[in-house]
Amino acid sequence: MNRIRHIRRLIEVLAALACALLGFSALTPAAFASTITLPPHGDGGPATGTGPVHTVIVGGMPGWQIALIAAGAAVLAAAVAVSVDRARSGRRQALSPAA
């Protein structure tokens, strides 16, 4: 029984480290983002026409998608909470009736 607890603890630690690594890798591109300035042309003016193309992002995520993601996260959190509660209550021993 003690060996199973150690294995379970090891799995929990590895899962936590995996989640931390995933979060770090998701934030890394934004952390290292920088602006690129073009060198001036020979006449001293700003570079025009030969540099990289800058795209314009219009819009963003629509509100209904944000609401759908939030609702899905709430349903998932509720399902996890219910399953954890049922697992904990299943492990508890029933109290013996008072004689």
C-alpha positions in Angstrom: 0.0 0.0 0.0 2.9 2.3 0.8 4.5 1.8 -2.6 1.2 2.8 -4.4 1.2 6.0 -2.4 4.7 6.8 -3.5 3.9 6.1 -7.2 0.8 8.2 -6.9 2.7 11.1 -5.4 5.3 10.8 -8.2 2.6 10.9 -10.8 1.1 14.0 -9.2 4.5 15.8 -9.1 5.2 14.9 -12.8 1.7 16.1 -13.8 2.4 19.4 -11.9 5.7 19.8 -13.6 4.1 19.1 -17.0 1.5 21.8 -16.4 4.1 24.3 -15.4 6.2 23.5 -18.5 3.1 23.9 -20.7 2.3 27.3 -19.1 5.9 28.5 -19.5 6.0 27.4 -23.1 2.7 29.2 -23.8 4.0 32.5 -22.3 7.5 32.3 -23.8 6.8 33.8 -27.2 5.1 36.9 -25.7 8.0 37.3 -23.2 10.6 37.5 -25.9 8.7 39.6 -28.4 10.4 42.7 -29.6 10.0 45.4 -32.3 12.3 45.4 -35.3 13.4 48.7 -36.6 14.7 48.9 -40.2 18.0 50.7 -40.9 17.6 53.9 -42.9 18.3 54.1 -46.6 21.4 55.8 -48.0 19.6 59.1 -48.3 19.0 59.2 -44.5 15.2 58.8 -44.8 13.3 55.9 -43.4 13.3 52.5 -45.1 10.4 52.1 -47.5 9.2 49.2 -49.6 12.1 46.8 -49.2 11.7 45.8 -45.6 9.5 43.1 -44.1 5.8 43.3 -44.6 3.8 44.3 -41.4 0.4 42.7 -41.2 -2.5 44.3 -39.6 -4.7 42.1 -37.3 -8.3 43.2 -37.4 -10.9 42.0 -34.9 -10.0 39.3 -32.5 -12.0 36.6 -30.8 -15.7 37.1 -31.0 -17.6 37.3 -27.7 -19.6 34.2 -28.3 -16.4 32.1 -28.5 -15.2 33.6 -25.3 -18.5 32.8 -23.6 -18.4 29.3 -25.0 -14.9 28.7 -23.7 -15.9 30.1 -20.2 -19.0 27.8 -20.1 -17.0 24.8 -21.1 -14.4 25.5 -18.4 -17.2 25.9 -15.8 -18.8 22.6 -16.8 -15.4 20.8 -16.8 -14.6 22.3 -13.3 -18.0 21.2 -12.0 -17.5 17.6 -13.4 -14.1 17.3 -11.8 -15.4 18.7 -8.4 -18.2 16.2 -8.4 -16.0 13.2 -9.3 -13.4 14.2 -6.6 -16.2 14.5 -4.0 -17.6 11.1 -5.0 -14.2 9.5 -4.8 -13.5 11.0 -1.4 -16.9 9.9 0.0 -16.5 6.4 -1.4 -13.3 6.0 0.6 -14.8 7.0 3.9 -15.9 4.2 6.1 -19.5 4.3 7.2 -20.1 5.1 10.8 -21.4 2.2 12.9 -24.8 2.9 14.4 -24.9 3.6 18.1 -26.1 0.7 20.2 
